[in-house]
Amino acid sequence: QQQVKQSPQSLIVQKGGISIINCAYENTAFDYFPWYQQFPGKGPALLIAIRPDVSEKKEGRFTISFNKSAKQFSLHIMDSQPGDSATYFCAASLSGTYKYIFGTGTRLKVLA
Amino acid sequence: SAVISQKPSRDICQRGTSLTIQCQVDSQVTMMFWYRQQPGQSLTLIATANQGSEATYESGFVIDKFPISRPNLTFSTLTVSNMSPEDSSIYLCSAGSGISYEQYFGPGTRLTVT
């Protein structure tokens, strides 16, 4: 019940295309859902995050879609660029704990 | 946001020895955490570093193996004790204000145990 399931494990997208990564959870006590981007040899960098009272949040080319009833959320990267090639992690935080449970990660490759 | 630095960035250690990793935040933060990440894998929370009190460990992690200190609101250390090759991993520090849920990560310490 504490897991966050992430798919796909890897993704190849053409430059200019849309990258979509999905996450699902079971525990309704999760109340904060961030996405992180990690380049090789670097720490994860916070990209965008959402609370369950919002169905969508957009920041630049990055959009989170949130479906509370389905307990699913997804990251959309519009106009994907080779510089977006990285590993992406979704996470969920248990209400009041500030602790994160991470998904398994998605390795994105954007072809030039 | 917070800027976080870690020392060392990498190390190669002998089996049976201990290594202390330092985490420094550029501003006072309420929350500090330590994670472990196997190469190519996800992040697993080791413990919450509590300022002025003992750290709170997650299931599968114990204080004797991973002692943590948090002497003030900007600094924490994680020690990996009596190391074995299975401890080879990337160790990451993160910090959050405790007001929002945002966490910011350091660059990580890549540990190899031989």
Backbone of each chain as ProteinMPNN parsed JSONL, in Angstrom:
{"seq_chain_A": "QQQVKQSPQSLIVQKGGISIINCAYENTAFDYFPWYQQFPGKGPALLIAIRPDVSEKKEGRFTISFNKSAKQFSLHIMDSQPGDSATYFCAASLSGTYKYIFGTGTRLKVLA", "coords_chain_A": {"N_chain_A": [[0.831, -1.204, 0.0], [2.154, 1.098, 0.378], [3.51, 1.599, -1.895], [4.586, 3.184, -4.942], [3.803, 2.936, -8.178], [5.457, 3.008, -11.232], [5.515, 3.731, -14.704], [6.42, 3.947, -18.216], [9.332, 1.767, -17.905], [11.401, 2.529, -19.516], [11.756, 4.931, -22.167], [11.555, 6.081, -25.434], [11.621, 8.881, -27.434], [10.895, 10.958, -30.195], [12.508, 14.011, -31.118], [10.7, 16.932, -30.38], [8.378, 15.602, -29.906], [5.826, 14.269, -27.636], [6.412, 13.313, -24.36], [5.309, 10.883, -22.115], [4.808, 9.887, -18.864], [3.771, 7.644, -16.416], [2.262, 7.242, -13.168], [1.057, 5.36, -10.373], [-0.826, 4.89, -7.375], [-1.762, 3.483, -4.167], [-2.375, 4.218, -1.564], [-4.516, 6.372, -0.015], [-3.771, 8.311, 1.71], [-1.632, 9.695, 0.792], [-0.601, 12.943, -0.074], [0.808, 14.727, -1.604], [2.526, 15.157, -4.578], [5.353, 14.959, -6.221], [7.517, 15.419, -9.084], [10.677, 14.382, -10.208], [13.763, 15.082, -11.893], [16.597, 13.454, -13.03], [19.926, 13.603, -13.892], [22.741, 11.687, -15.128], [25.095, 11.022, -12.578], [24.308, 13.14, -11.015], [22.303, 14.749, -8.422], [18.755, 14.254, -7.817], [16.509, 16.608, -9.299], [13.968, 18.846, -8.48], [11.113, 19.039, -10.451], [8.348, 19.618, -10.885], [5.29, 19.747, -9.047], [2.279, 18.48, -7.464], [-0.834, 18.859, -5.705], [-3.552, 16.856, -4.414], [-5.966, 18.187, -4.734], [-6.062, 19.443, -7.096], [-6.432, 19.08, -10.595], [-4.733, 19.386, -12.718], [-1.515, 20.695, -13.494], [0.653, 23.059, -14.838], [3.889, 23.851, -15.927], [5.802, 25.612, -17.869], [7.088, 23.535, -20.324], [6.319, 21.281, -19.019], [3.813, 19.254, -17.65], [1.638, 18.152, -15.12], [-0.811, 15.715, -14.843], [-3.552, 14.823, -12.894], [-5.448, 12.265, -11.48], [-7.632, 11.78, -9.189], [-9.644, 9.939, -8.433], [-8.926, 7.631, -9.782], [-6.504, 7.242, -8.692], [-4.083, 7.953, -9.91], [-1.351, 9.579, -11.551], [0.322, 11.647, -13.928], [3.172, 12.63, -15.882], [3.684, 14.943, -18.402], [5.734, 15.79, -21.022], [6.051, 18.273, -23.136], [6.92, 19.027, -26.56], [9.426, 17.629, -26.603], [12.937, 17.576, -25.979], [16.381, 16.823, -26.892], [17.967, 17.474, -24.663], [16.299, 16.87, -22.596], [16.692, 14.279, -22.039], [17.004, 11.973, -19.598], [16.641, 10.491, -16.304], [13.493, 10.058, -14.874], [11.643, 10.487, -11.944], [8.711, 9.765, -10.18], [7.054, 10.667, -7.13], [5.556, 10.283, -3.883], [4.09, 11.754, -1.038], [3.381, 11.014, 2.303], [0.662, 12.234, 4.14], [1.41, 14.853, 6.29], [3.918, 13.858, 6.988], [6.128, 14.527, 5.462], [7.843, 12.775, 4.259], [9.108, 11.026, 1.443], [7.988, 8.596, -0.901], [9.351, 6.932, -3.518], [8.776, 6.362, -7.027], [9.791, 3.801, -9.394], [11.28, 4.843, -11.44], [11.869, 6.267, -14.714], [13.612, 5.939, -17.645], [14.298, 8.279, -19.92], [14.839, 8.868, -23.318], [15.484, 11.199, -25.736], [15.431, 11.498, -29.104], [17.473, 13.132, -31.45]], "CA_chain_A": [[0.0, 0.0, 0.0], [3.047, 2.232, 0.417], [4.24, 1.666, -3.144], [4.201, 4.023, -6.06], [4.166, 2.178, -9.38], [5.796, 3.928, -12.315], [5.705, 3.119, -16.022], [7.214, 2.761, -18.508], [10.672, 1.739, -17.338], [12.199, 3.334, -20.419], [10.926, 5.6, -23.165], [12.29, 6.764, -26.504], [10.728, 9.838, -28.096], [11.529, 11.808, -31.192], [12.555, 15.44, -30.803], [9.456, 17.613, -30.678], [7.241, 14.78, -29.512], [5.336, 14.35, -26.26], [6.81, 12.2, -23.483], [4.303, 10.678, -21.075], [5.217, 8.928, -17.837], [2.622, 7.418, -15.547], [2.442, 6.69, -11.832], [-0.166, 4.964, -9.693], [-0.632, 4.644, -5.957], [-2.91, 2.873, -3.499], [-2.666, 4.822, -0.262], [-5.191, 7.665, -0.159], [-3.167, 9.262, 2.65], [-0.647, 10.51, 0.081], [-1.234, 14.219, -0.404], [1.72, 15.602, -2.34], [3.063, 14.29, -5.633], [6.36, 15.661, -7.018], [8.29, 14.748, -10.117], [12.083, 14.755, -10.2], [14.571, 14.773, -13.06], [17.961, 13.153, -12.593], [20.939, 13.335, -14.903], [23.794, 10.798, -14.596], [26.081, 11.625, -11.7], [23.741, 14.303, -10.318], [21.167, 14.488, -7.563], [17.451, 14.562, -8.426], [16.088, 18.009, -9.275], [12.509, 18.985, -8.469], [10.587, 19.602, -11.702], [6.979, 20.108, -10.745], [4.577, 18.955, -8.051], [0.846, 18.755, -7.44], [-1.625, 18.394, -4.585], [-4.693, 16.114, -4.955], [-7.158, 19.004, -4.959], [-5.891, 20.051, -8.419], [-6.399, 18.015, -11.598], [-3.658, 19.61, -13.68], [-0.606, 21.801, -13.23], [1.559, 23.221, -15.966], [5.013, 24.766, -15.768], [6.559, 25.561, -19.114], [6.767, 22.361, -21.166], [6.003, 20.159, -18.143], [2.452, 19.251, -17.121], [1.176, 17.006, -14.348], [-2.237, 15.427, -14.829], [-3.831, 14.065, -11.665], [-6.776, 11.651, -11.436], [-7.754, 11.354, -7.8], [-10.495, 8.757, -8.31], [-8.169, 6.489, -10.29], [-5.242, 7.21, -7.953], [-3.024, 7.968, -10.911], [-0.895, 10.877, -12.008], [1.255, 11.483, -15.029], [3.997, 13.758, -16.32], [3.739, 15.136, -19.837], [6.775, 16.72, -21.46], [5.704, 18.73, -24.486], [8.045, 19.449, -27.394], [10.596, 17.001, -25.96], [14.23, 17.953, -26.54], [17.466, 15.911, -26.474], [18.39, 17.865, -23.319], [15.387, 16.287, -21.609], [17.098, 12.887, -21.834], [17.343, 11.841, -18.177], [15.741, 9.585, -15.593], [12.431, 10.784, -14.193], [11.046, 9.783, -10.811], [7.582, 10.317, -9.453], [7.104, 10.389, -5.701], [4.363, 10.617, -3.128], [4.384, 12.044, 0.363], [2.309, 10.737, 3.24], [0.176, 13.44, 4.78], [1.975, 15.234, 7.572], [5.218, 13.239, 7.302], [7.17, 15.112, 4.614], [8.692, 11.713, 3.714], [8.749, 10.645, 0.089], [8.14, 7.259, -1.456], [9.645, 7.16, -4.927], [8.549, 5.354, -8.046], [10.972, 3.05, -9.825], [12.047, 5.631, -12.4], [11.72, 6.082, -16.158], [14.754, 6.473, -18.381], [13.821, 8.912, -21.152], [15.808, 9.27, -24.333], [14.886, 11.979, -26.812], [16.298, 11.41, -30.282], [17.609, 14.406, -32.178]], "C_chain_A": [[0.865, 1.254, 0.0], [3.767, 2.432, -0.911], [3.686, 2.725, -4.069], [4.715, 3.316, -7.311], [4.329, 3.131, -10.552], [6.014, 3.156, -13.603], [5.762, 4.205, -17.097], [8.581, 2.828, -17.833], [11.621, 2.566, -18.199], [11.32, 3.832, -21.553], [11.83, 6.29, -24.169], [11.297, 7.604, -27.293], [11.539, 10.63, -29.115], [11.5, 13.26, -30.723], [11.27, 16.111, -31.259], [8.213, 16.851, -30.28], [6.838, 14.992, -28.056], [5.782, 13.102, -25.501], [5.775, 12.1, -22.372], [4.764, 9.567, -20.141], [4.091, 8.844, -16.813], [3.011, 6.847, -14.189], [1.091, 6.388, -11.209], [0.148, 4.645, -8.236], [-1.886, 4.046, -5.376], [-3.357, 3.66, -2.268], [-3.276, 6.208, -0.431], [-4.674, 8.704, 0.832], [-2.017, 10.051, 2.018], [-1.314, 11.837, -0.302], [-0.313, 15.211, -1.107], [2.479, 14.735, -3.306], [4.043, 15.084, -6.491], [6.943, 14.778, -8.113], [9.718, 15.294, -10.086], [12.751, 14.299, -11.49], [15.997, 14.536, -12.575], [18.846, 12.846, -13.782], [22.025, 12.454, -14.293], [24.801, 11.557, -13.748], [25.597, 12.822, -10.919], [22.644, 13.86, -9.364], [19.864, 14.812, -8.281], [17.114, 16.034, -8.263], [14.57, 18.077, -9.373], [12.055, 19.699, -9.747], [9.276, 20.322, -11.466], [6.286, 19.206, -9.739], [3.12, 19.36, -8.021], [0.238, 18.221, -6.151], [-2.901, 17.762, -5.143], [-5.955, 16.937, -5.168], [-7.114, 19.718, -6.311], [-5.776, 18.939, -9.448], [-5.254, 18.183, -12.605], [-2.823, 20.803, -13.251], [0.422, 21.865, -14.336], [2.652, 24.223, -15.61], [5.904, 24.623, -16.999], [6.131, 24.38, -19.965], [6.324, 21.157, -20.343], [4.605, 20.317, -17.556], [2.237, 17.991, -16.302], [-0.338, 16.917, -14.522], [-2.52, 14.507, -13.656], [-5.264, 13.57, -11.688], [-6.961, 11.038, -10.057], [-8.568, 10.063, -7.669], [-9.767, 7.496, -8.772], [-6.864, 6.296, -9.534], [-4.06, 7.08, -8.915], [-2.623, 9.408, -11.209], [0.194, 10.672, -13.053], [1.995, 12.789, -15.319], [3.995, 13.78, -17.84], [4.826, 16.153, -20.139], [6.472, 17.06, -22.925], [6.97, 19.14, -25.231], [9.354, 18.913, -26.807], [11.873, 17.322, -26.732], [15.31, 16.961, -26.095], [17.982, 16.223, -25.067], [17.477, 17.361, -22.22], [15.753, 14.833, -21.298], [17.685, 12.745, -20.425], [16.461, 10.748, -17.598], [14.754, 10.417, -14.789], [11.809, 9.9, -13.118], [9.793, 10.512, -10.362], [7.752, 9.958, -7.984], [5.771, 10.766, -5.083], [4.75, 10.807, -1.673], [3.165, 11.762, 1.22], [1.946, 11.993, 4.0], [0.836, 13.664, 6.134], [3.353, 14.704, 7.874], [6.382, 13.904, 6.581], [8.09, 14.053, 4.009], [8.169, 11.305, 2.343], [8.893, 9.14, -0.122], [8.26, 7.442, -2.958], [9.16, 6.012, -5.8], [9.871, 4.775, -8.513], [11.803, 3.77, -10.877], [11.756, 5.264, -13.847], [12.908, 6.734, -16.852], [14.256, 6.968, -19.735], [14.99, 9.241, -22.062], [15.066, 9.988, -25.446], [15.868, 12.015, -27.972], [16.3, 12.718, -31.057], [17.069, 14.303, -33.607]], "O_chain_A": [[0.392, 2.341, -0.331], [4.566, 3.361, -1.034], [2.518, 3.108, -4.005], [5.92, 3.124, -7.477], [3.456, 3.952, -10.83], [6.611, 2.08, -13.609], [5.202, 5.283, -16.902], [8.936, 3.853, -17.251], [12.529, 3.221, -17.687], [10.283, 3.246, -21.863], [12.763, 7.0, -23.793], [10.271, 7.109, -27.759], [12.715, 10.926, -28.907], [10.581, 13.68, -30.02], [10.805, 15.892, -32.377], [7.11, 17.396, -30.312], [7.438, 15.795, -27.342], [5.556, 11.977, -25.948], [5.406, 13.104, -21.762], [5.068, 8.456, -20.574], [3.533, 9.861, -16.402], [3.962, 6.073, -14.073], [0.103, 7.07, -11.479], [1.243, 4.19, -7.908], [-2.949, 4.084, -5.996], [-4.547, 3.757, -1.97], [-2.619, 7.119, -0.935], [-5.101, 9.858, 0.794], [-1.486, 10.973, 2.637], [-2.443, 11.855, -0.79], [-0.624, 16.399, -1.193], [3.021, 13.698, -2.924], [3.623, 15.808, -7.394], [6.863, 13.55, -8.058], [9.938, 16.499, -9.956], [12.377, 13.294, -12.093], [16.537, 15.327, -11.802], [18.56, 11.951, -14.576], [22.217, 12.465, -13.077], [25.3, 12.607, -14.151], [26.385, 13.466, -10.227], [22.119, 12.752, -9.471], [19.867, 15.566, -9.254], [17.393, 16.636, -7.226], [13.963, 17.447, -10.239], [12.527, 20.785, -10.082], [9.123, 21.494, -11.809], [6.647, 18.038, -9.592], [2.755, 20.44, -8.486], [0.732, 17.252, -5.576], [-3.301, 18.103, -6.256], [-6.925, 16.431, -5.732], [-8.008, 20.499, -6.638], [-5.089, 17.947, -9.203], [-4.858, 17.222, -13.265], [-3.338, 21.786, -12.72], [0.994, 20.847, -14.726], [2.383, 25.295, -15.068], [6.649, 23.654, -17.146], [4.953, 24.236, -20.29], [5.986, 20.116, -20.909], [4.255, 21.375, -17.033], [2.604, 16.895, -16.725], [-1.053, 17.907, -14.369], [-1.81, 13.523, -13.446], [-6.193, 14.352, -11.89], [-6.508, 9.925, -9.789], [-8.216, 9.19, -6.876], [-9.972, 6.418, -8.215], [-6.188, 5.285, -9.721], [-3.181, 6.234, -8.756], [-3.437, 10.328, -11.131], [0.891, 9.658, -13.057], [1.509, 13.884, -15.038], [4.269, 12.77, -18.488], [4.836, 17.248, -19.577], [6.623, 16.227, -23.819], [7.961, 19.546, -24.623], [10.28, 19.681, -26.548], [11.89, 17.339, -27.963], [15.178, 16.33, -25.047], [18.395, 15.309, -24.353], [17.832, 17.415, -21.043], [15.181, 14.23, -20.39], [18.725, 13.324, -20.109], [15.642, 10.153, -18.299], [15.139, 11.367, -14.107], [11.494, 8.733, -13.349], [9.805, 11.73, -10.184], [8.508, 9.049, -7.642], [4.965, 11.476, -5.685], [5.621, 10.114, -1.148], [2.058, 12.205, 0.914], [2.822, 12.731, 4.451], [0.825, 12.793, 7.004], [3.927, 15.048, 8.908], [7.515, 13.843, 7.058], [9.036, 14.405, 3.305], [6.962, 11.246, 2.109], [9.801, 8.505, 0.413], [7.386, 8.03, -3.595], [9.134, 4.854, -5.382], [10.939, 5.206, -8.079], [12.919, 3.346, -11.175], [11.44, 4.117, -14.166], [13.175, 7.922, -16.673], [13.846, 6.178, -20.586], [15.993, 9.814, -21.636], [14.128, 9.445, -26.029], [16.991, 12.501, -27.839], [15.253, 13.325, -31.286], [17.107, 15.281, -34.353]]}, "seq_chain_B": "SAVISQKPSRDICQRGTSLTIQCQVDSQVTMMFWYRQQPGQSLTLIATANQGSEATYESGFVIDKFPISRPNLTFSTLTVSNMSPEDSSIYLCSAGSGISYEQYFGPGTRLTVT", "coords_chain_B": {"N_chain_B": [[14.097, 27.8, -2.853], [16.614, 25.409, -1.787], [20.166, 25.171, -1.634], [22.282, 22.465, -1.745], [25.137, 20.862, -0.539], [27.447, 18.135, -0.635], [29.919, 16.15, 0.976], [32.275, 13.461, 1.02], [32.387, 13.638, -2.632], [32.738, 11.254, -3.859], [34.001, 8.02, -2.926], [36.283, 5.367, -2.3], [36.331, 2.578, -0.357], [37.658, 0.363, 2.126], [36.507, -2.866, 3.02], [34.877, -3.277, 6.171], [35.594, -0.87, 7.285], [34.63, 2.544, 8.165], [32.697, 5.299, 6.904], [32.123, 8.748, 6.9], [29.685, 10.914, 5.768], [29.121, 14.202, 4.77], [26.623, 16.751, 4.868], [25.63, 19.84, 3.76], [23.558, 22.647, 3.997], [22.462, 25.627, 2.396], [20.813, 27.324, 3.731], [18.72, 27.742, 6.631], [16.891, 24.893, 7.481], [14.014, 22.918, 8.209], [13.555, 20.205, 7.8], [15.569, 17.387, 7.169], [16.843, 14.736, 5.24], [18.091, 11.418, 4.598], [18.952, 9.41, 1.871], [19.306, 6.345, -0.003], [20.614, 5.223, -3.056], [20.861, 2.765, -5.321], [22.988, 2.256, -8.125], [21.379, 3.145, -11.103], [18.924, 2.61, -10.042], [15.96, 3.204, -7.97], [15.228, 5.656, -5.362], [15.689, 5.134, -1.896], [14.462, 5.8, 1.264], [16.485, 6.334, 4.043], [16.592, 7.542, 6.608], [15.172, 10.113, 8.695], [16.716, 13.054, 9.59], [16.832, 14.485, 12.605], [16.883, 17.591, 14.192], [18.715, 18.103, 17.038], [17.848, 15.786, 18.261], [17.53, 12.161, 18.269], [17.856, 10.448, 15.148], [15.202, 9.381, 12.937], [14.576, 6.244, 11.847], [13.948, 4.309, 8.897], [12.196, 1.274, 8.068], [14.302, -1.508, 8.024], [16.69, -0.197, 8.226], [19.186, 0.672, 10.567], [20.367, 2.301, 13.556], [22.916, 1.614, 14.477], [24.274, 0.825, 12.213], [23.981, 2.965, 10.463], [24.632, 5.619, 11.734], [23.481, 8.902, 12.459], [23.959, 12.383, 12.554], [22.726, 15.597, 13.549], [23.494, 18.499, 14.155], [22.68, 21.167, 13.897], [20.514, 23.508, 12.117], [21.398, 23.515, 9.518], [23.147, 21.485, 8.818], [24.191, 18.089, 8.511], [25.284, 14.747, 9.203], [25.96, 11.514, 7.862], [26.953, 8.354, 8.758], [28.375, 5.486, 7.423], [28.767, 2.444, 8.655], [31.148, -0.147, 9.465], [31.585, -1.285, 6.847], [30.462, -3.201, 4.009], [30.698, -4.832, 0.775], [28.065, -4.737, -0.113], [27.13, -2.312, 0.696], [27.882, -0.539, -1.185], [26.924, 2.16, -3.019], [24.912, 5.047, -3.934], [24.687, 7.795, -1.878], [22.371, 10.079, -0.756], [21.544, 13.323, 0.32], [18.778, 15.22, 1.449], [16.733, 18.185, 1.743], [14.183, 20.129, 3.293], [11.836, 22.804, 3.824], [9.841, 22.339, 5.627], [7.603, 23.798, 5.707], [6.444, 23.945, 3.138], [6.006, 21.003, 1.071], [8.14, 20.558, -0.504], [11.238, 19.094, -1.445], [14.748, 19.3, -1.652], [17.606, 18.101, -3.271], [20.958, 17.003, -2.574], [24.08, 16.569, -4.448], [24.885, 13.974, -4.13], [26.801, 11.179, -2.826], [29.023, 8.957, -4.025], [29.685, 5.773, -3.178], [32.005, 3.199, -3.033], [32.682, -0.006, -1.986], [35.307, -2.122, -1.305]], "CA_chain_B": [[14.794, 26.519, -2.921], [17.833, 25.315, -1.005], [21.324, 24.594, -2.316], [22.826, 21.461, -0.839], [26.417, 20.286, -0.933], [27.825, 16.921, 0.077], [31.311, 15.736, 0.93], [32.944, 13.606, -0.273], [31.534, 13.346, -3.789], [32.903, 9.818, -4.06], [35.084, 7.417, -2.156], [36.467, 3.915, -2.38], [36.672, 2.214, 1.007], [37.912, -1.041, 2.41], [35.539, -3.616, 3.842], [35.08, -3.208, 7.615], [35.846, 0.504, 7.734], [33.468, 3.445, 8.218], [32.814, 6.552, 6.156], [31.152, 9.77, 7.282], [29.29, 11.806, 4.666], [28.629, 15.476, 5.278], [25.611, 17.442, 4.073], [25.543, 21.241, 4.166], [22.501, 23.386, 3.307], [22.826, 27.044, 2.378], [19.863, 28.074, 4.534], [18.163, 26.925, 7.708], [15.779, 24.056, 7.06], [13.447, 22.102, 9.277], [13.613, 18.772, 7.497], [16.684, 16.821, 6.418], [16.653, 13.304, 5.046], [19.142, 10.661, 3.919], [18.458, 8.367, 0.97], [20.272, 5.499, -0.689], [20.219, 4.92, -4.433], [21.731, 1.861, -6.047], [23.135, 2.763, -9.495], [20.313, 2.763, -12.008], [17.717, 2.236, -9.303], [15.209, 4.282, -7.34], [15.718, 6.158, -4.085], [15.087, 4.551, -0.706], [14.695, 6.639, 2.429], [17.175, 5.684, 5.152], [16.172, 8.121, 7.876], [14.956, 11.554, 8.864], [17.68, 13.61, 10.528], [16.122, 15.415, 13.475], [17.79, 18.511, 14.857], [18.713, 18.046, 18.486], [17.382, 14.5, 18.798], [17.936, 10.999, 17.484], [17.235, 10.305, 13.837], [14.099, 8.427, 12.81], [14.993, 5.316, 10.81], [12.942, 3.54, 8.177], [12.303, -0.169, 8.214], [15.462, -2.087, 7.349], [17.88, 0.608, 8.511], [19.359, 0.775, 12.012], [21.284, 3.351, 13.986], [24.274, 1.1, 14.625], [24.865, 0.741, 10.884], [23.906, 4.278, 9.809], [24.439, 6.708, 12.693], [23.233, 10.207, 11.848], [23.968, 13.539, 13.454], [22.112, 16.836, 13.019], [23.782, 19.435, 15.243], [22.002, 22.444, 13.716], [19.497, 23.526, 11.064], [21.981, 23.555, 8.167], [24.202, 20.49, 8.663], [23.933, 16.733, 8.984], [26.214, 13.728, 8.734], [25.569, 10.103, 7.832], [28.091, 7.446, 8.783], [28.145, 4.105, 7.009], [29.688, 1.756, 9.557], [31.507, -1.55, 9.22], [31.099, -1.424, 5.47], [30.622, -4.397, 3.182], [30.438, -4.479, -0.639], [26.632, -4.468, -0.304], [26.886, -0.892, 0.996], [28.236, 0.264, -2.354], [25.688, 2.817, -3.437], [24.951, 6.506, -3.893], [23.983, 8.288, -0.697], [21.869, 11.422, -1.059], [20.947, 14.13, 1.375], [17.773, 16.167, 0.952], [16.289, 19.136, 2.754], [12.932, 20.819, 3.036], [11.569, 23.853, 4.8], [8.849, 21.93, 6.615], [6.401, 24.605, 5.481], [5.913, 23.247, 1.973], [6.493, 19.627, 1.003], [9.249, 20.473, -1.45], [12.543, 18.64, -0.975], [15.847, 19.559, -2.575], [18.623, 17.073, -3.078], [22.363, 17.229, -2.843], [24.593, 15.864, -5.634], [25.132, 12.575, -3.836], [28.126, 10.622, -2.551], [29.132, 7.614, -4.628], [30.536, 4.95, -2.309], [32.365, 1.857, -3.487], [33.35, -0.769, -0.92], [36.05, -3.247, -1.896]], "C_chain_B": [[16.069, 26.574, -2.09], [18.937, 24.705, -1.857], [22.04, 23.698, -1.324], [24.139, 20.931, -1.393], [26.711, 19.069, -0.068], [29.321, 16.683, -0.079], [31.462, 14.368, 1.546], [31.982, 13.346, -1.416], [31.605, 11.86, -4.138], [34.038, 9.307, -3.2], [35.104, 5.913, -2.42], [37.021, 3.487, -1.026], [36.885, 0.717, 1.136], [36.773, -1.624, 3.244], [35.886, -3.479, 5.316], [35.347, -1.814, 8.154], [34.544, 1.298, 7.746], [33.751, 4.715, 7.425], [31.736, 7.508, 6.64], [30.94, 10.733, 6.124], [28.686, 13.066, 5.272], [27.631, 16.096, 4.31], [25.444, 18.858, 4.63], [24.477, 21.946, 3.324], [22.796, 24.879, 3.422], [21.842, 27.922, 3.15], [19.315, 27.155, 5.619], [16.925, 26.183, 7.212], [15.29, 23.233, 8.238], [13.739, 20.623, 9.05], [14.893, 18.442, 6.742], [16.529, 15.312, 6.392], [17.901, 12.709, 4.386], [18.514, 9.52, 3.128], [19.629, 7.54, 0.451], [19.726, 5.187, -2.08], [21.258, 4.002, -5.052], [21.837, 2.379, -7.483], [22.04, 2.234, -10.408], [18.997, 2.408, -11.335], [17.047, 3.457, -8.695], [15.838, 4.699, -6.015], [14.946, 5.507, -2.942], [15.45, 5.408, 0.498], [15.354, 5.833, 3.541], [16.613, 6.209, 6.473], [15.91, 9.609, 7.734], [15.928, 12.037, 9.926], [16.999, 14.699, 11.343], [17.113, 16.294, 14.22], [17.636, 18.402, 16.36], [18.186, 16.759, 19.084], [17.794, 13.378, 17.854], [17.179, 10.943, 16.158], [16.127, 9.258, 13.876], [14.386, 7.539, 11.61], [13.811, 4.587, 10.185], [13.211, 2.049, 8.383], [13.486, -0.687, 7.388], [16.752, -1.329, 7.578], [17.976, 0.824, 10.016], [20.466, 1.762, 12.347], [22.717, 2.856, 14.076], [25.008, 1.057, 13.282], [24.965, 2.122, 10.229], [23.681, 5.389, 10.844], [24.379, 8.066, 11.985], [23.332, 11.275, 12.916], [23.324, 14.725, 12.753], [22.301, 17.913, 14.086], [23.08, 20.779, 15.116], [21.08, 22.367, 12.504], [20.07, 23.541, 9.654], [22.925, 22.394, 7.888], [23.776, 19.147, 9.223], [25.044, 15.825, 8.471], [25.557, 12.361, 8.79], [26.855, 9.294, 7.84], [27.632, 6.071, 8.319], [29.201, 3.272, 7.73], [29.951, 0.321, 9.115], [31.065, -1.975, 7.822], [31.386, -2.784, 4.852], [30.346, -3.996, 1.732], [28.967, -4.161, -0.916], [26.264, -3.018, 0.006], [27.28, 0.018, -0.151], [26.97, 0.837, -2.959], [25.947, 4.315, -3.541], [24.112, 6.935, -2.7], [23.652, 9.762, -0.923], [21.258, 12.066, 0.172], [19.875, 15.013, 0.743], [17.325, 17.055, 2.103], [14.991, 19.78, 2.319], [12.632, 21.79, 4.157], [10.669, 23.382, 5.924], [7.58, 22.758, 6.536], [5.683, 24.077, 4.246], [6.487, 21.839, 1.985], [7.693, 19.464, 0.071], [10.519, 19.999, -0.759], [13.555, 18.901, -2.074], [16.996, 18.633, -2.22], [20.029, 17.592, -3.32], [22.813, 16.405, -4.043], [24.883, 14.386, -5.387], [26.587, 12.265, -3.549], [28.148, 9.199, -3.082], [30.16, 6.817, -3.842], [30.753, 3.582, -2.943], [33.131, 1.175, -2.371], [34.009, -1.991, -1.542], [36.458, -4.273, -0.842]], "O_chain_B": [[16.543, 27.653, -1.733], [18.685, 23.837, -2.693], [22.364, 24.111, -0.21], [24.236, 20.594, -2.573], [26.278, 18.986, 1.081], [29.909, 16.974, -1.12], [30.808, 14.112, 2.557], [30.866, 12.879, -1.187], [30.644, 11.287, -4.65], [34.923, 10.062, -2.798], [34.084, 5.292, -2.719], [38.065, 3.979, -0.597], [36.36, -0.079, 0.356], [36.168, -0.937, 4.067], [37.058, -3.555, 5.684], [35.325, -1.607, 9.367], [33.488, 0.782, 7.381], [34.898, 5.144, 7.297], [30.573, 7.127, 6.774], [31.89, 11.292, 5.575], [27.846, 12.999, 6.17], [27.773, 15.981, 3.093], [25.155, 19.046, 5.811], [24.487, 21.857, 2.096], [23.321, 25.335, 4.438], [22.02, 29.138, 3.215], [19.437, 25.934, 5.528], [16.032, 26.772, 6.603], [16.054, 22.897, 9.144], [14.115, 19.893, 9.968], [15.258, 19.133, 5.791], [16.138, 14.691, 7.38], [18.659, 13.406, 3.71], [17.672, 8.775, 3.628], [20.78, 7.978, 0.464], [18.536, 4.923, -2.253], [22.397, 4.407, -5.282], [20.853, 2.898, -8.01], [21.803, 1.028, -10.478], [18.061, 1.953, -11.994], [17.496, 4.589, -8.876], [16.862, 4.152, -5.605], [13.727, 5.348, -3.004], [16.623, 5.705, 0.72], [14.852, 4.781, 3.936], [16.211, 5.436, 7.343], [16.36, 10.263, 6.792], [15.966, 11.498, 11.032], [16.63, 15.738, 10.795], [18.072, 15.797, 14.81], [16.542, 18.59, 16.893], [18.084, 16.649, 20.305], [18.339, 13.622, 16.778], [16.017, 11.339, 16.068], [16.116, 8.372, 14.729], [14.434, 8.021, 10.479], [12.816, 4.29, 10.847], [14.29, 1.635, 8.806], [13.643, -0.346, 6.216], [17.814, -1.787, 7.156], [16.976, 1.123, 10.67], [21.367, 2.023, 11.549], [23.646, 3.608, 13.78], [26.225, 1.234, 13.23], [25.931, 2.407, 9.522], [22.633, 6.035, 10.824], [25.127, 8.331, 11.044], [22.854, 11.102, 14.037], [23.37, 14.844, 11.529], [21.372, 18.208, 14.838], [22.898, 21.471, 16.118], [20.886, 21.295, 11.93], [19.311, 23.575, 8.686], [23.469, 22.326, 6.786], [23.103, 19.061, 10.251], [25.662, 16.097, 7.442], [24.715, 12.087, 9.646], [27.745, 9.524, 7.021], [26.612, 5.56, 8.781], [30.393, 3.388, 7.443], [29.113, -0.328, 8.489], [30.274, -2.903, 7.654], [32.402, -3.421, 5.132], [29.807, -2.915, 1.491], [28.655, -3.408, -1.838], [25.193, -2.554, -0.386], [27.037, 1.224, -0.097], [26.065, 0.105, -3.359], [27.051, 4.789, -3.272], [22.974, 6.496, -2.533], [24.522, 10.575, -1.235], [20.552, 11.426, 0.952], [20.049, 15.499, -0.374], [17.51, 16.726, 3.275], [14.733, 19.954, 1.128], [13.102, 21.632, 5.284], [10.702, 23.923, 7.029], [6.596, 22.463, 7.213], [4.485, 23.795, 4.281], [7.347, 21.517, 2.805], [8.198, 18.356, -0.114], [10.844, 20.428, 0.348], [13.268, 18.747, -3.261], [17.314, 18.41, -1.052], [20.262, 18.48, -4.139], [22.031, 15.632, -4.596], [25.102, 13.63, -6.334], [27.488, 12.989, -3.972], [27.38, 8.346, -2.638], [31.348, 7.14, -3.837], [29.805, 2.902, -3.334], [34.116, 1.713, -1.867], [33.359, -2.79, -2.216], [37.088, -5.279, -1.17]]}, "name": "protein", "num_of_chains": 2, "seq": "QQQVKQSPQSLIVQKGGISIINCAYENTAFDYFPWYQQFPGKGPALLIAIRPDVSEKKEGRFTISFNKSAKQFSLHIMDSQPGDSATYFCAASLSGTYKYIFGTGTRLKVLASAVISQKPSRDICQRGTSLTIQCQVDSQVTMMFWYRQQPGQSLTLIATANQGSEATYESGFVIDKFPISRPNLTFSTLTVSNMSPEDSSIYLCSAGSGISYEQYFGPGTRLTVT"}
